[in-house]
């Protein structure tokens, strides 16, 4: 069990003395930062549903987009994506709910909501205070100013700001031609994941932007895909076996580029590590034994 978050009598001064910069965003949250701390704004259910609908629409036309636009709009959150989301939300308000709230969209929303809440609970219970996640602090509610909409937030917790996300680090190293360092950081990612498995936690959303860099460590910064249920892990690993190019699912296509030697080495290493046999060896045996006994009965 992790030591837990640190409780402070008041928020760090840097959170309240200036306007926090928009650092990034995901499906369920928008992140703002000062020099050393990060706070987040949880998206409303309507915003999340709008993003799900938007991504479904963009994926349908993905093959028809010019390469540069695809990288800007699909691979990374951008001003264009935010504008499209705002326009779509305005349109959704005017349309009958049955038109855009399809059964599939509703199902995706429920899956996201359940995974998000479960992941947050697991992270707070098992990762707070560990070296697998950034330091988290709590304090009495305070009003902070943020760039862009909504201008202000009420927050009662913050996490330590890391140097950069793992995908940013890898992209920077690749641009500099430092592919030996790229391989080193990918190995550190696998080490981080395996240490998580030893605690009985598995992230089912292992995209590189869900991990951050601090010193020589890789840390988990997005808990949305965390699970401690072996049945979920087993099912997910079975699905991964069908993936022929794991590096593309992780967002490593632009990083590894034409380095087919690196692609082959990484994909082989990934398949060896993220396999049911290896995860089962590292997973707490009481969980695996319980699943086996339950299946037999």
N, C-alpha and C positions, 0 to 999 in steps of 0.2 A: 504494500500500500504506500502510495506517495505521501510526502509530508504535508501536502496541501498548500493553498495559496497564502500569501502574507497579508494580514489585515493591518491597514494603516489608519491613523486617526484622521487624516485628510489626504486629498489627492496631491500628487506631485505638482509643484508650482508651474512647471512648464506646460501642463495640460490646460491651465486656466489663464495663463498670461499672454497667450497669443492665439492666432487662428491655426487650427490643425490642418495639415495638408492631406488631401485625398491621396491615399497610398495605393489602393487597389480595390477590387470588388470580385465577388463571386455570385453564385445563384442566390444565396440567402442572406448576404451581408455586404456592406460597404465599409471599408477600413480607412481610418484616418490616423495620422501619426504626428507626434512631436519629435524632438531629436532622439529620445530614448524610449518612448512609450507609444503603444498602439491601442486605439479604442475602435469599437465597431458599432455600426447601426444595423440592426436587424431589418430586413426588408419585410414589408407587409405581405400577407398571403396573395393579395392581388398583384403585387409586383412580381412575386415569384412565378405565379401562373402566367403572367405576361411574358416573362423570360422563357419559360418552357415552350409556350406557343411560338415565340420568335425563333428559338433555336430549331424547333421542328421545321419551320418554314425555311430557314436558311439552309438547313441540311438537305432539304429537297432540291434547292437550286444550287447547291455547292459546286457541282461539276460544271455549271455554266458561268461561274464567277471568274474574272481574271485572277491570276495567281496572286498578285500584289494585294488585291482587295480581299481575297480569301484570308491571307495572313493577317491583315489588319482587322477585319470584321469578325472572322470566325475563330481564329486561334487566340486572340487576346482581347480582353475588354477594351473598348475604345470609345471616343466621342461619337463615332458613327453608330456604334452598337447602342449606346445610351439614348441617342436621338431616335433610333428605330424603336426602342422599347417604349419611350414616352409617347411616340405617335401611335404605336399599337395599343397602349393602355387607353388613350383617348378614344380610339376606334372601338375597343371592347366595351367601353361604357355605353356607347350608343347602340350596340348590337344586342339582340336577345342572348341570354346566357347559354342557351342550348346550342347556338351556332359555334361558339369558340370553346365551350367547356365540354369537349368530347369525352367519351369514356376513357380513352387513352391518356388524355391530359390530366383528368381527375386521378387516374391511377398513378401517373408519374408524380403528381403533387403529393399524394398520400405516402408514396415510397420515400420521397425526399424528406417530408416532414418527420416521419418516423425515424429515419436514419439520422437526421440532424439532431433531434432531441436525444436519441439514445447515445450518439457519439459524444455529445456535450457532457452527458452524465458520466460516461465512462472515463472521459478525459479528466474531469474534475476529481473523480474517485481514485484513479490509478496513475495519472501522469503529472498532476500538479506536484511540484517540488522535485520531480525527477529530471534527469538530463536528456530526456527524450522529447521534451516540450519546453517552450519559452517560459520564463518566470511569469507568474500571474499575481497581481495584487488586487485587493479589494479596499474600498474606502466609502465613506458616506456619499450619497448622491450629490453630484455637482454638475453645474451647467458649463459646457465647453463650446467654443465657437469652431465651426468647421467650414472649409472651403466648399462653395457650391450649395445646392439645396440639401437639407433644409436650413442651413445656416447655423443652427444650434442643436445640441443634443444634451440629454441628461444621462450621465454615465455613472456607474458605481464600481467599475473594475477596468483594468488595463493589463496588457501583456507587454513584456520587454520587446523592443524593436530589434529585429535581427539585421544582419548585414545586408541580405538580399534573399530572394527566393532561390531555390535550387535551379529552376529553369533559367533565371537571370544569370546566375553564376556560370552555368554550363554554356549559355549563349555567348557570354563575354569571353570565356576561355577559348571557345571554338573560333570566334572572330580573330583572336590573337594567334591561332594555330597551335595552341597548347593542348594537344589532344591527350598527352600523357596525364595532364591534370584532369581532363574530362573523365578519363577512365578511373582515376583515383576517386573523384567525387561520386561517380556511379557506384563504385564499390562501397563507399561510405553510406550511400543510400541503402544498399542491400544490408549492410551491417545494422543500420538503424531499424530497418524493418524486422530483421531477425531478433533483435533485442526486444522489440515490441511483442513478437510472437511468444517469447519466453515468459512474458508477463500475462499471456492469455488475451492479447489484443491484436486484432488484424484490421488493417485499413483496406476496404474494398474500392477505394478511390485513390489510387496511387499516382495520379498525375503529378509531374514535377513541381507545379506551382502550389501544391499542397504541402510542400516541405520547404524549410528555410535553412539558412547557413549561419552558424555562430562559431567563430574560430575554426577548428578542424572537425566540427560536428555537423551532422544533418539532424534537424528536429522537425517533428510533425507540427504544422501550424493550422491545419484545417481538420477538424474532427468528424466531419459529416459522414464519413464512410466507416467509422470505427464499429467493430462488433466484438463481442466476447463469446458468441455462440458458435460452437464447432460446426453445427449443421449448416450455418450460413457460410462459414469458411470452406467447408467441403464442397458445397454447391458452387461457390465462386471459383474455386480452383479447377473444378470440372469444366467450367465455362472458359477459363483461361487456356486450357489445353488445346482448344480449337483455334486460338490466335496464332497465326503464322509469323507475324512480325511484331513482337511485343514492343520494340522501340518506337513504332509509330503510335501505338495506343498511349504511350507515356509522353508523347510530344517531342520525341528525340529526332524526328525526321530532319528538321532544319539544322539541328546541332551536328549530327553525324554526317549529313550531306552525302557526298559521294565516297566517303570512307567506308567502303564495303567490308574491309577487314575489321574495323571497329564494330560495324553493325553485326557481323557474324559472331564476333567474340562476345559482345554484350548480350545478344539474343540467346546464345548458348548458356551464358552465365545466369541470365534471368530465368530460363526454363529450369536449370538445375536447382536454383535457389527457391524460386516461387513455385514449388511443386508440392503435391500433397505429401509425398514421402518425407521431404525435408521439413515442411511445416509441422507435420505430425511428430517428428522427432523433437522439435523445440517446444511444442505446445504443452502446457501443463497436463500431465498424464491423467489426472483425475477427471479432466473435462472429456478427453478422448475416451477413456474407459467408461464413463457414464453414458456417452453416446452409443458406444458399442453394446453395452449391456441393455440399454433402452431399445435398440434396434432388434436385438436378439429376442427380447420379451414380446 
